[in-house]
Amino acid sequence: MTGRGGDPLNGIGFGTWAWGNQLLWGYEAERDDGRLEETFRQALSSGLDLIDTADSYGTGRLDGRSEQLLGQFAARLPATRRDQLCIATKLAPFPWRLGRRGLDQALQASRQRLQGHLRRVQLHWSTARYAPWQEVQLLDGLADRVLDGSVAEVGVSNIGPKRLAWMHERLAQRGVPLRSVQVQYSLLSPGDAKADALRQLCHERGVEVLAYSPLAFGVLTLSPKAERRSGTFLRRQLFNRLMPASRNLRTVVAAIAATRNVSMAQVALNWCRAQGTKPIPGVRTPEQARDVAGALGWSLRPEEIEQLTEARGQCAVRTPSNPFQSA
């Protein structure tokens, strides 16, 4: 499933994993919060139409900070603009969140941090590999919340094609649509065969595929000559691993970007869109939000998609797999 011919491409959302994350992204409240609110407003005005967060975003004492910031920023919007927001959070299936009502308290806490601006609730990862019974009960509980009107939509995250088919059927039996599945997907993401099967299944069943980390932690935005090293230890480790291995791929991305007079980020995002996914890149500055939104104004040609896909296949080192990704 490569490209979709004349079908209209998906939109683009944005993610807020970095908002409150000190360990990987070096977040500092006094330095960053004002700029993040400007980023939020710029993203909305530029047409980025889905905002992704999670109850576990934020490190240490800043746990939940991403939701808290989004709630504050949304509350300062005009009422008519607030009503148009599509904020989607993810609730973590921690071991102590048990039973059909195991996510109720977490849902209420997220709603409070977001000041009520919540449309879609997603199960953050699959427990199929170590506690499948927990996942069944939590999924049934989320369906309950849709049926009683507590939430408008339900989605899942880090789910493979086999488990997704089962989840889709279980929810459908109760008349609850599965709105989306969120998976790591980019020119540098792993698991090509499984990703292809998942996208095909979602295409057939009308489930939106949200592509997180579509820029591979920023690697795909860097020219093939770049020697950049990120500030945090974990990102330096990732860059040390990915930069040399992706040089040829980034050469192709950079060449297409130069020909089209666009950024490398826009090329990488539009490759994801051409595969039938909706990318949700993280944004931390207004400039990043404007650049990301620029990808909405154009699309890759079939030969460009083919060049990128071929270069991707030749890249032996990819971003790490999510350990909670189910089959």
N, C-alpha and C positions, 0 to 999 in steps of 0.2 A: 504494500500500500504506500506508494510514493507519489505525493502530490494528489490533487483532486481535480485536475483538468480545469473546466470552466466554473466549478463550484465556487461560491463566494468564500473567501478566507475567514477564519475565526478572528475575533477581536484580540485585544491584548489587555491583561490585567496587570496588577503589580503586587509584589509580596513584601512583607514587613518583618522578616526573620531577623534582620540586622538591628531593628529598632529595640534597643534594650540589651543587645547581646555584646557583652564586653569580651568574652573569651575568643570568639572568632572574628568579630568585626570592630572591636575597640570602641564601643559606644561610650560616650560621656555625656550625661544629661545637660550640663551647663553649656557645653559646646554645641550639642547636636539638636536639642529639642526645637529651637526656633527654626532651624533650617529644615527639620523634618516636617514641620507644619507648612512651610512654604512648598516643600516637595509634594505633600499631600494635595494642596490646592492646585498646584501646577498639573499634577497627574490627572486630577478630575477634569480640569478645564481643557486638557489635551485629548480627552476621550478614552483614557484607560478605565475600563468599565467594570472591573471586579477587584476588590481589595481582599487579599488573603492574609490571615493571621492565625494565631494558635494560642491556647491558654498556657502553653509551656514556653512561649517566646519571651526571652529575657533571661539573664543568667543570675544565679544566686539570689540576693535580696531583691533583684529587679525582675523576678519571675512574674509574668503577666504584664510587663511594661508595654509591650507592643499594643495589646488590647487597650490598656489604659490611655496611651497616647492617641490612638484612633478615636476612642470615645470622646476625649477632650476636643480633638480637632473637629470631629463631626458636629459636636454640640455648638460650635462657633459658626457653623454654616447657616445660611438662610434656611428657613423651614422647608421651603419647596425643594431646595437642593438636597437636604437631608433625606427627604422621602424617596429620592431617586437612587440612593446609595445601595450598592450590593456588597455588603461586608460578609465574608465567609470566614468563620473560625474553625479550628480543629481542636477536638477534645482528646486528650491522651488517655489511652486505656491502661493506666497505671495498675499494678497488681492489686491495689486496695480498692479500686473502683469495680465492684462486683455486683452482679445481679442486674435485673431488668431496669432498675432505677439507679444503677451505679454511676451514671453520668449526670443525674439531675442536679446535684449540688454544684458540680463543675459548670454546668450550663448556666445556672443561676449566677455564679460568680463571674463568668464571662459576660453575661448580659449586663451585669452591674458595671464592670469595667468599661464596656462599650457603650454605656448609658442608653441601652435599649436598641442601638443601631446594629441589628444582627438579622441577616436574612437566611444564611445557609450554615448548617452545622455539619461538620465532617468528622468521621472517626479517623484519628491521626495516623494510626498504623494498624496493621493486622496482627492479631495474636494467634493466628492459625498454626504457627509452628510450635508454639509452646503452651497455649491454653485456648484451644478452639472453642470450648464451651463458654469461655468468658466473652468472646467476640459475638457469639450467637445472641447472648442475652443483651449485650450492649446495643447491638444492631436493632433488636426488637424494641428496646427502650427508645431509641431514636425514632423509630417508626411510630411509636406511641405518641411522641411529642409532636410529630407532624399531624397525626390524626386528631389530636386534641387542640391543635392550633397554636401550640407553644412556639413552634418554629415553622417557617414557610417551606424550607427545602432541606434535603439531606444529601450528603455526599460522603465519599470515602477517600482514603489516601494510602499510598504505598501498598496497593493491592494488585496482584497478578491476574492474568486472564481466567484461570480456573476458579479462583475464589470470587472474582468479580461476577462471573456467570451465576454462581450460587447465590451471591448477595442480591443481584438484580432479580432473580426469580423469587427469592424469599420476600423481598419488599413488594414485588408486583402482586403476589398472592394476597397482600393486604391493601392493594390499591395505592401504594406509595411509590412514586417515581424515584429512581436513583438519578439524581441530577448530574453528578460529576464524579470522576475519579482523578486523583492527583498523583502524578508519578514524576520521578526524575527523568528529564528528557532534554537532550541537546545534541549537538554535533559531537560531543565528547562523552555522552552517557553510555553506560554498559548495557548488555542484555538485548542485543538487536532482535533476536527471534521472538523473545517474550514480548518486547515492546511492540513489534509488528502485530502479533496475535492480539494483544490488548487493544490496539487502535482499531483493528478490523472488527473485533467484537463490539466495541463502543460505537463504531460507525453503524453497525447493523441494528443496535438496540437503542440508539438515540441518547447515549450517555456522553456528556462533554468530557474531553480529556484536557486536564490542566497540566501544563508542562512546567514543573518547578526546576530551578537552577538551569534555565535555558542558555545562560551565558557561561556556564561551567565556572562559577565563582569569580567571573571576570576574565578568565584566561582568553576567552574567545573575542574579547575586545582589544587585545594587545597585538600590535604589529609583529610580524615574524622576526624582526630585529630587536624587539624589546627584551630587556634583561631585568624587568621590574621584579621587585620582591616586596610582598605585602608586609604591613607593620606587625601583625600578630603572628605568634609562633606557628599556629596551626595552618594559617593561610600560606606562610612561607614554605611549610612542608608540602602542601598541595602544589604550589607553584613550582617548586624544585622538581617535582615528579612530572607535572603536566607540560611545562613550558617546552622542554627539549622534544618531547614526543609529539607535540602538536604543531611543530613549526611548519611542516609541509601543509597541513590543514589550514593553518592561519595564513599561509601564503595565498591559498586559493580564496579564502574569505576576504583578505585584503585586496586582492586583484579585482574581485567583483565589486567590492565597496568603492574602489577608485573609479571603475568604469561607470558605476551608477551615481557617483558623487554623493554617497551616503556613508554612514559609519559602519564599522565592522559589526557593532552590536545589532544594527538593523538587519544586516545580512543574516546573522545567526538566528535572530528572532523570526525572520520571514522563512527560513528553512523549516523551523518548527511549525509555523502556520501552514506551510505547504504540505506537511505530513498530517494535517487534520487536527492539530492540537492548538490549544490556546495558551501561549506562554505567559507566565506570571513572573517576570524578572524582578529582583529586588531593586528598589531605588532608594537613594539616600540624599540626593541633591535635586534641586529643580532642573538643573542642566541634564541630569540623567533622565528625568521624567520626560522632558521635551524630546530628547534623542530617541528614547524608546517609542514614544508616540509617533515619531516620524516614520516608523515602519508601517503604520496603518495606511500611508499614502501611496504605497507601491507594492509590487509582488515580484518574486523571482520568475525568470523565464525557465521553461522546461530544461534547457541545456545547462543553465546555472544550477538548478536543483541536482541534476545528474553529476555535475562536476563536484559539488559539495558532498554528495552522498558517496561518490567514489573515493574522495580524499578521506572522508570519515572512515570508510572501510579499511583503509591502509594505516590507520592510526592504532598502534598496538596497545597503547596505554590510555586508559579512560578514567573518568572520575570514579571514586569508590562507590560500590553498590551500597544501598541502604540495607543494613542488617535485618530490618523488620519487614522487608518486602516479601510478600507471600507469593506462592506459586500461582 
